[in-house]
């Protein structure tokens, strides 16, 4: 029944709700969801770039779950989904409305989950510079938790390239942190992530030269 609702003759609302059902299957059955892939995988990948943001969001969320819980069974699906997810994040209109912003943030989070959980098939060094430009996440609290925790992990572990040549990414990272704090997207339950962000900011402040250079690049 739910696979029928993914058909091209159905409404965007039906597409969204059907994708949500299959998202739940991915979330709660993990690799075992491969038994149902013939019913949902092809439409899910196609709907990543659907014209309706609520459909894009549901499809992107499912891609994140494939990376996080799907394991080897959904390896090729993650490879196929990545360029489409990047397309969503690169769209100049991706933040025009709250709905499109939520879709974009789910796509961004799905990419992060591919970097984090499927780094064996994801070109992480190529993705990171784009990730810095796609951020911040300011609307979706659930996805913000994953994305900001991963960003902090990269920074504190001094992952190659994350800070940019000559620390050139630091002003942008500070701006991202500022947007995260200002938006309130990280609630009280995410105190650990917020504290890690503050520690990183304090470390940057210890170098007057670096801190001054960052402030010159930050917009008000």
C-alpha angles and dihedrals in degrees: 000000000000093000089056088057089062091065121119091245093062128091125260088250091056090047090051096049094045091051089050089056092053090044087059090050090053092047097049103032101035113185090006088070087079086083087070100039094107088065100049116007101085095046091044091056092046093049093057087088098033116144092239113078096210089057092046090051094052092047094047091048089054090052090055090052091050088057096042101042108007099078122183092340091072098036096115091044090057091050091050094045098050100077091046091051090049089051090057092050093046094052109115089217095051093110100038094109137017089251094052090045091054090050091050093047091052089050090049091049091049089054090050091051089052089052091047103040103022103035088139090072100025122084094229097174089055094047100049098072089050091046090057089054095045094053146120114080109202107157113040109066095186094054093040089063092058096041100046093043089054093046091051090048091054093049098045091047090048091234109200112268099005094111093041129228109323090359089293092153095059097090090051092047091052090050090051091051090048092052090048092053094043095050093050090223090140103068130198092280089063094059092129093059093046091050091051089052090052091050090052091049091049091051090053091049091057089072106065092193095052093042092051091048090051093050091053090059098044120097120222 
